[in-house]
Amino acid sequence: MAMLLNTNKYFLLSFVLFVNASTFSQTDNLARVHIENIVQAKTKIDPANIAVCSQYGCKKITQVSIDQKLQLRILQLFQVEKLSAQYERALLAEYIAQVEQFIGRQTNTQFDRGGSFPVFLNLGAQYSNQMDCIDESTNTLSYLRLLDSQGLITHHDVTGLVTRGGLLAGYPHTAVLLTEEKSNKKYVIDSWFYDNGRPAVVLPLKIWKLGWKPSE
């Protein structure tokens, strides 16, 4: 619980920096409440009712549902005999990719480019609800909480959100924090670096905190 509260503190600081440095508009207030509810696990998430953030800082929230075909595919993905913690992390990365592909068509986020800034090079930008790391991390946390509620995450605790930034890590950036239950090791699952529908990045928290980014 202490880790979750500490994570929330740093996340909310990042949220202020990313969304609005002074006061919140009505839209920003709705976004802030939504994100806080997801972080604190106050919002019940089920396949028929998932709120998806987009347009930087969760300025747009779109309600979507996951159909039975995708639910079955997800269930089959995690039906692995003697599933290890390492393999589970790889499956979580692939799970995020599959959900993003499906939801992208419902929310016009299928053209979302990796990162926040390359949107200006995106030929589909005028049709796309581009996402920043606040959108990405909030959505990823929602998708993982949904999976966890179905009993499909067995080796990890979906701890919350975590933020990096500073001299080594650069500008503030937020992602989802996972804790491996047996070892208590911390990992980050980050769907911001790559385009919509690509597997999320999963790596140790210590490496991510130092400002890790893809080499490609």
C-alpha positions, 0 to 999 in steps of 0.5 A: 500500500505504501508503494502504491501511495508513493507511486500515486504521488509521483504520478499526480505530480507528472499529471499536473506537469503534462496536462496543465501547469496552472488551472484545470478546465472542466475537461481537464477536471474530468480527466483528472478524476478519471485517471485518479479513479483508475490509479486508485482502483475505484473504477470497476472495469469490465469488457462491456465498459472500458474508458479509453483516454486520448488527445493528450492528458486524457482530454477525450474519453471514449467508452468502448467494449471488447467483444467475445471473440477478442475475450476468447483470444485473450483467454487462450493467450494466457492458457499456458502450462507452467507459466513463468513470471518472465513469460507472463510479462511477455504475454502482457506486452502482447496482450496490450498490443492486441487490445490496442489494435481492437480498440484503435478502430473504435476510438480513432487511435489506430493511427497513434504514433509512438511517442508524443512528438512524431505526430507532426510526421503522421500522415493520418494525424488529422484522423487520429486521436493521438495519445501522450504517455498520460493517455497510454499509461492510464489505458494500459493500467485499465487493460491490466486491471481488467485482466487482473480482475479475470484472474489471468495475471498470476505472477505480478501485482498491478501496482499503479503508475510510476513517473521518471524525469530529471537530469538523467531521464529527461522530461517527465514520463509515466508508465505502469508499474508491475511488481513480481510477487515472488521476488518483489522485483519491480518492472515497468510496462510502457506502451508509449514508445511504439505505434498503436498495436505494437507490443508494449515495452517491459523492462526493470524499473531501475533501467527505465528510470535511467531514461531508457528508450528504444535504440531504433 
